[in-house]
């Protein structure tokens, strides 16, 4: 059985996530939906899956994780991986989706702007080349006409 530990004193707020709430306070990596999934211990503190796995210990057929913030011990059965027993922090998970969609929109906007700038540069180059070519052609044509008319 898990040792008796007093109730945790601080619990993360469900609303109003800050930038710090979007990264694991152990490894300082941002949470993601693939590698660094935000998982909650029983004390409601959130850490990424890899850090929780690294902090876990096997004791008497149980898998235990001692929260580095409040020292609350979370116990699970050792028969399944830790991720199977711990909830994903839904607030952080939803915020990851919002951030990713915003970043994708920004990237699309930046790519569209780069494409527009590239097209402008191509058009300017083409116009410049066309003007130089037309100017050169005019000079050659004048020179040719002046030679022909003097004969």
Phi, psi and omega in degrees: 000159180283143177294151180281121182236142178299155180301144178294146183270329182245134179233139181295142177289146179281328182250165175065055180292141176258175178299322180295329179290345184265008176223152179290129182281357176270306183261349180065019176270145179291147176292150178219173179268003180239292186274308187255065182291130181284113180243143183259134170283173181295341177278358179081005173279146186247138178216162179285154181306312180300322179292318178299319179297319180292328181276347185285150179225145175269129178217119175050046179078006178244155173254123182241146175227124177266121181297127180289347181267316185238357179070010175295136181260123176261129181244139175221167175290144182276357184287334179241162177297155181304322182298334180288339183258338185260136179290149171279137177289105186296324180297314179292318180303313179295322180292327176300316180298317179297314181297316181296319180292322176296317179296320179295319178297318178297317179298317178299316179298318179294319179295318178298318179295319178296320178297316179298316179296320178296318179294321177298316180297318179296314180298318179296318179296315180296315179297317180297315180296317180298316180296316179296318181295315180296319179296317179296321179295319179298316180297316180295320180295317178298316180298316180297314181295323179292325178291318182292319183288335179279349182278000000 
